[in-house]
């Protein structure tokens, strides 16, 4: 889904993703590790061209 909005309520649908306070609390309790950062960097390096192409196709219809 494009243009997601973080909101502070439950029962969300469509472009709304909640509950913001719970997501922020979860992030503080379990921050991204160095291992996860390196993993994401390697994935991006290997697939960056495909990701950009997919985004351009999606955005341009």
C-alpha positions, 0 to 999 in steps of 0.5 A, spaced: 500 500 500 502 506 498 502 512 502 501 509 509 499 513 515 501 511 522 495 513 527 494 511 534 488 507 534 486 500 532 481 497 527 485 500 521 484 499 514 486 501 507 492 506 508 492 506 515 497 503 520 496 503 527 497 503 533 502 508 533 504 508 540 505 500 540 509 501 534 514 506 537 514 502 544 516 495 540 521 499 536 524 502 543 524 495 546 527 491 540 531 496 536 534 494 529 541 490 531 547 491 527 546 484 524 539 486 521 542 493 518 548 489 515 543 484 512 538 489 509 544 493 506 547 486 503 540 485 500 539 492 497 546 492 494 544 485 490 537 488 488 537 495 488 536 496 481 530 491 481 527 495 487 528 501 483 525 499 477 519 496 481 518 502 484 518 506 478 513 501 474 509 502 480 509 509 481 508 510 473 502 505 473 
